[in-house]
Amino acid sequence: MRFYKLLSLFVVSFSPVLHSITETAQKQILHLAAIGEVNEAISTYLSHSSSTKEHSIDILEQIGNKIIQMGFKTQEPETCLLSLFGANIARVPVDRKFLTRAFRSSNPLLQSAALQTLAMEEMDDTESILKEGVKSDFLMIRLETLFQLVHRHSKHAMGLVESLKNILHPQLHFFFPEFYALDGTDESINILKQMTHDPNLYVRVSSILAAIKYDRDVLLPVIRAVVTHPNPVEQEAAASAIGFFKDIQSKANLERLLKSNSPDVRLSASISLIKLGFYEAKSHVVDLAKQGHPFAITALGELGGGNDILVEHLKNPHHMTRYRAAHALLKQRDPRCLSTIIEILVTPTYDLNLVPFFSPARSFSSFESYF
């Protein structure tokens, strides 16, 4: 019933609003809503609207607003969550005390919803309420709150980032390079450079990926050095960064990586060479796709070419190889993929169970079956 009430806010009529409900009936309905008798208000409204065959959007809006405001005053997490979602969809101002209370609740879903609400706002007290999220018992809420504060260039944001980093185990420090790259100040960039030498491999890789994401080409000299490191995960990330920053000076290093034992490194080097204008490197991508490499098959959808090899993969006994090849051909607008695309569309979602998966350095992504 609560969900039905909330939906009442979103009843849409494309005809002009006709005030066929009598003024007395309107006052009665709105009075019932004002004193909290929402069920009775809705029943009365439905009774009048069914007899007049007309809807009053104004009355519906006022009832809906009352439902949302009542939801903000409850202690029931589900009702609070629905009220918050309804307020966001209807663009109704959210009570500030409620947002503070949501952050202090023990429900991570409610905390997350409050955080997303504040992320869309630009009000004077937004930052002060956001800082409540830094005190959350849930790490992901803390991290997302810090992201919002850094994104807003809050005065104390980087100090809060450092505080959280210092209390977490070093194995979790791979979350933090993004904050420094996003901040972009000289001090943060210096810390980001230091993190490319961190003992933890994934902190080093995360630092390179953050530099790519926020276009921090000041890290390019460091990345040139990383591409010569022996670890294939670092090589993959660094090769991808060189292509992103179009660093022609690193051409020789990329060509050396074409001989790597890691197919992901070879693919990263090949695509970066293509970005630098050396289109003959596409042959390496095609060769990897011929061998069934999932990320190479996916990459051909963007790069173009290799159509005949992709068509051959449509006969592959492994259904995921067929699906990736069909997806790549679809991006190239090759009609030979249609029978496989239809197969995907008519297969129930619970049988497909498609989920994203990534290369070791997360430079490439594709999809895989859950089973």
N, C-alpha and C positions, 0 to 999 in steps of 0.2 A: 504493500500500500504506500509506503514511503517513496518507493521508486516511481509509482504512478503519480504521486503528488509532484515530484520533481519534474516529471515529464510535462506537467501542465504548463510549465513556464515556456515550453518550446512549441506550443501549438501555433501553427502558421496558417494564416488565411490570406489568399492573394486578392481577395475582393476588398473594396473599401470598407473601413470600420463603420458599421451601421449601429447606432445606439438604439436598437429595438427593445433592449431590456429596459424596463421602466426605471425611472430614477429611484423609486422606492426600493425596488429589487436590488439595484446596484448598491444602495446604501446598506441594505441588509447583508448582502454578500460580503462587502468590505468590512462591515462591523464584525461579522463572524470571524473573518480572517485576522482582524486586528486583535481580538481577544484570545486568539489561539485555537479557535474551533475550525481548523482548516478542513477537516473531513466534511463537516456540515456546510462550510462555505462552498466547497467543490460540488457537493450534492445539490445544493440550491442553485448554483450556477448551471449545472448540467440540466437540471429540471427546466429552467427558464430558456436555455439555449436550444433544447430539444423541441420546445413548443414554438419558438420563434424561428428556428432553423438558421439562426445567425450566431456568430461569435463576436465577443468584444475583446479585442487584443489588450486594451487598456486594463480591463478587470483581470484578465489572465496574468498580465505582467505583475500587477500588484499582489495577487495571490501568490505567484511564484516567488516574488521578493520576500514576502512574509515567511514562506516555507524555508527559504534559504537562511533568513535571519534567525528563525527558530532553531534551525540545524546548528548554527554557530554557538548556541547556548547549551546544547546537550553535551553529555559526557560520553555518549556512545560513539566509538571510533568509526563505524560504518556510516552512520548518519552524518558525522562531521566530514568524512571523506566525500560523500555524495554532495553535500552542501558546498564544499569547496570546488568540486568539479562543476557543479551547476553555476556557481558564481563566476567562474572563469569563462565558461561558455557564453553566459548571458552578459558578461562584462559588468557585473554588479560589484561595487566596491566591497572588499573583504574587511571585516572588523579587525583592527590592528591587535586588539587584545586576544582575539581568537588565534591569529597567526603566531603570536608569542606562546600561547598555550599549546598550539600544535607542535611547535619545536620542542617543548618541554615534555610532551607526551612520550610514552614508551612504545608507540606504534611507528615503525619506520616508514610505512606507506603514507601515513598522515604527515610525517616530517617531510618526506619527499614531495608530496603535493603542495605543502606550504612553501617549500623551497622553489618549486617551479612557478608558483604564483608570484613570489617576490622577484624572481628572475625577469618577469615581464613588466615590472614596475619601475618607475623613476620618481619616487617620492622622497621627501626629506628624511623620513625615519626608516627607509628601507634598509640601509646599511646597519643601523643599530639592531633591527630585528634579525637581519641575516646573521649577525654575530652570535645569536642564540644557537644557530646550527653548528657552530664550532664546538659547542659543549655536548653535542649528541653522543650517545653511547655507540652509535653505528659509524664505522669508519667511512663508508661510502657517502654518508650524509655529510660528514665533516669535509671530505675531499671536494664534494660538489659545492659546498658552501664556500670553501676557500677559492675554488675556481671563479665563482660569481664575484667574490670580493676583489680578487686580482683583476678580473675583467673590468671591474668598475674603477680600478686604480685606487682602491681604498687606502687610506693613509697607513693603516697598521696591517694590511693584508700580508705582506711578505714576512713580517715579524711573526704572524700567526702560522704561516707556512713553515718557517724555521722551527717554531715550537713543536708543531706536530711531527715534523721530520725527526727531531731529536728524541722523541719518546717512542718512535716506531723502530722495529727491528730493521737493520740495514737491508735485509732481503726484500723489504717493502718500499725501498727508496726509489724504485723505478716509476712510482707514481709522480714524483716531484719535478723531473725536468720540464714537464709541460708548464708548470707554474712560472719557472724562471724564463722560459722562452716567451710565454705570454706577457710577462711583465716588461721584458725588453730593456730595462735600465742597464747601465754599464755594470753595476754591481751584480745584477742577476745574470747577465751574459757571462761575466767572469766565473760565477759559480757554475753555470751551465758548461763552460769549457772544462772546469775541473771535474765535472761529473762524467765527461767522456773518458776519464782515466780511472773511474771508480773500480774497485776490485770486483764488483758484481757485474757480470756480463750484461744483464738486462737493463741495468742502470745506464751503462755505456750506450747500448743500442737505443734505449728510450730517449737519450739526449740527442742522438742524431735524428731520430724521427720527429722530435719536438722542433728541431731546427728547420726541418723540411716544412712541417705544418704551419709554422709562424714566419717562414721565409727569413730566417736569421742567417744570411750568407756570411756574416762575420765569423762563423764557425768553419768556413771553408778550409782554411789552412790546417785546422785540426782534423777535418774529415779526410783531407788528402793523405794525412799520415795514417789514419785508421784503415784506409783502403789497402794498405800494405801489411796490416796485421794478419796473422795466420788463421784466426778464428773465422770460419765461414759465415757465421751469423753477423759478425761485425762487417765482413766484406760485403755481404748482401745489402745491409743498411747503408753503408758508405757509398757503394756503387750507385744505389738508388738516389742518394743525395747529390752525387756528382752530376747525374743526369738532370735532376731537378734544377740545380743551380747553373747548368750548362757550362761546366768547367772544362774548357777545351784542353787545359794544361794536363789534365789527368787521362788523356786518351790512351797513352801507353799503358798505364796501370789497368785501365778497363780491358784493353786487348789481352793483357796478361791473365786477367780473371776469366777470359773465355776458355781457358784451359783448366779451370778449377775442377776438382772432383765433385763439387756440389752443383747439381743442376739448378738450384735456386740462385746461386751466385752467378752462374753462366747466364741465366735468364736476366738477372738484374743488370749485369754488364752489357748484355746485348741491347736491352731496351734503352739504357743510358746512351750507348753509342748511336742508336737511332735518333734519340733526342738531340744529339750533337750534330746530326746531319749525315752520319755514316750509315746510309740505308742498307748497305750490303750486309750489315749485322742481322738483318731480319732473317736471313737464312738459318742462323743459329736458333732463333725462336721457332721457326718452322720445323727444324730437326727435333727440337725438344717436344713440340706438339705431336710430331709423328710417333714419338716414343710413348705418348700418352701422358706427358707431364701436365697435371691439372691446371697449373697457373699459366703455362705456355698456351694451352688451348684457350683459356679465358682471355689472355692477352691478344690473341689474334682477332678477337672480336673488335678490339679498339684499333689495332695496327692495320688490319686488313691483310688479305693474302692468305695463302695456305688453304684455299677453299676445298681443293680436291682431297687433301689430307683430312680435313674436317668432315667431309662427306663420307670418307672411308670409316671414320670413327662412328658414324651413325649406325654402322653394322656391328659395333663392338659389343661383345657379350656383357660387359660391365655397364649397367644402366647409367651410372653417374658420368662415365666417359661419354656416352651417347648424349646425355642431357647437356653437358658442358659444350660439346661440339655443336649441338643444335642451337644453343644460346649464342655462341660465337657467330654462327652462320646467320642467325636472325639479326644480329647487330649489323652484319654486312648486307642485309636485305637479300639473302640468297634463298630462293623459294624451295630449294631442296631440303630445307630443315622442317618444312611444314608438318609432315607426318609425325615426326618426333615431338614437335611442339604440341600437336594435338594430343599425343599420348600423355604428355605432361599435364595438359589442361584437364583431361578427363580422369586422371588418376586422383583418387581422394587424397586430401592433404595428409591424413593420418597414415597413409601408405607411403607418401613421398618422404615426409619427415626431413625436409631440407633445412640445413643449418649452415651459417657461414663458417668457413675455416680459413686459416692464414698460414703464410710461410713462416719459417722460424723467426725471421726479423720483422714480420708483419708488413713487409713491403708489398706483398701481393695477397689478394683474397680471391676466393672462389666459393662454391657451395658443395656441401657433402651431405650424404644421407645419414640420418641419426643412427640407423641400424647398419 
